[in-house]
Amino acid sequence: MSGALERVMDAVDIETFLVCDDEEEGKRLSLQLMNELGFKDASIVFIQHQGPGARVRIRGYIYKPGDSYAWLFKKDN
């Protein structure tokens, strides 16, 4: 991990609209998206199926409590 991601305090939230048939498919696609983006640990913060898909907010965790936080050891240049 390098660059800006090292400066993230704990997690990254992504909000988007996914085309899907129902909320369950939206949940599955949301977690698949985070996995494809490289997040090993993710959770769905919000999901609402409406019309052709679902509006979702997904949180990808970079650090969990007790992890070794890179930003603690980062020196400013």
C-alpha atoms as one frame of an Amber mdcrd trajectory, in Angstrom:
protein
   0.000   0.000   0.000   1.334   3.429  -0.854   0.331   7.007  -1.402  -3.002
   8.387  -0.284  -4.326   5.042   1.001  -1.630   5.099   3.678  -3.214   8.294
   4.979  -6.729   6.894   5.335  -7.658   6.766   9.028  -9.808   3.629   8.874
 -12.041   3.005   5.855 -13.192   4.148   2.420 -16.885   4.587   1.594 -18.214
   4.212  -1.936 -21.723   5.263  -2.906 -23.177   4.203  -6.239 -26.245   2.833
  -8.016 -26.082  -0.796  -9.147 -28.422  -2.244 -11.750 -29.981  -5.335 -10.152
 -33.252  -7.234  -9.819 -33.676  -6.975  -6.033 -31.970  -5.998  -2.782 -30.297
  -9.383  -2.312 -28.617  -9.161  -5.699 -27.606  -5.597  -4.852 -25.939  -6.811
  -1.636 -24.062  -9.537  -3.491 -22.911  -7.141  -6.221 -21.854  -4.522  -3.644
 -19.536  -6.922  -1.842 -18.254  -8.288  -5.155 -17.422  -4.731  -6.254 -15.388
  -4.071  -3.110 -13.561  -7.352  -3.575 -12.751  -6.468  -7.180 -11.394  -3.103
  -5.970  -9.036  -4.943  -3.626 -10.780  -4.560  -0.269 -10.507  -7.756   1.760
 -12.955  -6.540   4.421 -16.125  -4.618   3.490 -19.618  -3.993   4.781 -22.809
  -2.543   3.391 -23.677   0.682   5.175 -26.881   1.443   3.240 -28.920  -0.214
   0.510 -32.260   0.763  -1.027 -33.722  -1.007  -4.041 -35.655   1.337  -6.321
 -36.681   0.918  -9.923 -33.968  -0.723 -12.038 -31.493  -1.239  -9.210 -30.212
  -0.338  -5.781 -28.582   2.716  -4.299 -25.782   1.467  -2.059 -23.063   2.768
   0.238 -20.305   0.247   0.895 -17.409   0.629   3.355 -14.054  -0.947   2.594
 -11.868  -1.229   5.669  -8.191  -0.458   5.428  -7.601  -0.529   9.187  -9.583
  -2.075  12.040  -9.104  -1.142  15.713  -5.738  -2.399  16.955  -4.132  -2.663
  13.514  -0.686  -1.234  12.848  -1.643   2.107  11.305   0.786   3.247   8.582
  -0.204   6.892   9.107   1.196   6.793  12.666   4.668   6.187  11.283   4.432
   8.360   8.154   6.952  11.215   8.093   5.993  14.338   6.172   8.384  15.244
   3.386
